[in-house]
Amino acid sequence: MALVSFTGLDIKLTDADRQMTVAELTKTQDRLLNAVDGLSEDQLNFKSSPESWSVAECVEHLAISENNIGQMLQGALQTPADPSKRDSVKLRDEELMGIITNRDQKIKTSAAFEPSGKFGSHEETLEAFKSKRMEHIEYIKTTEDDLRNHYGQLPFGTIDGLQIVLFMSGHTERHVQQIEEVMENEDFPEE
């Protein structure tokens, strides 16, 4: 009987969690859109070295990631909410955001996240990102899912469902910083 009542406990997002997450998603989307606004083809495709990514490749990586991280969340929601696993989440939201946005340590992405031109033009890629980001924002605004008791795995540990969404936002911030680094290169085209 106790087990039934324990597993039947649904924890809704707090208004503060909901507002904070929507604000993060909106802020990082706006930062990306502002960073790439008005860039020419030469600027979008400039690489500071043969092995580095261009601005356009960073944007494509973000469009791919927005979809794939969203699928990670959907996968986490396929299992029942489990408050007994809450202790496996070791990072607070702020710590998670600090880890993902810190560019001191470069991380090679897996093949599934590599830019490959799959969306077509830069404009189509940006639209794919914006469309998926709007889905995620609307989801957070309206969901009744118990995101704090669903979990995902990252190389550095277990995170909860809301943190999956925050990871998505922090990941965008990380690559906006990368875009800014590309644009700060002394050889970056003036137009």
Secondary structure as GFF3:
##gff-version 3
##sequence-region A 1 191
A	DSSP	alpha_helix	2	7	.	.	.	ID=ss1
A	DSSP	alpha_helix	15	36	.	.	.	ID=ss2
A	DSSP	alpha_helix	41	45	.	.	.	ID=ss3
A	DSSP	alpha_helix	55	76	.	.	.	ID=ss4
A	DSSP	three_ten_helix	83	88	.	.	.	ID=ss5
A	DSSP	alpha_helix	93	101	.	.	.	ID=ss6
A	DSSP	three_ten_helix	111	113	.	.	.	ID=ss7
A	DSSP	alpha_helix	122	142	.	.	.	ID=ss8
A	DSSP	three_ten_helix	147	149	.	.	.	ID=ss9
A	DSSP	beta_strand	151	154	.	.	.	ID=ss10
A	DSSP	beta_strand	157	160	.	.	.	ID=ss11
A	DSSP	alpha_helix	161	184	.	.	.	ID=ss12
###
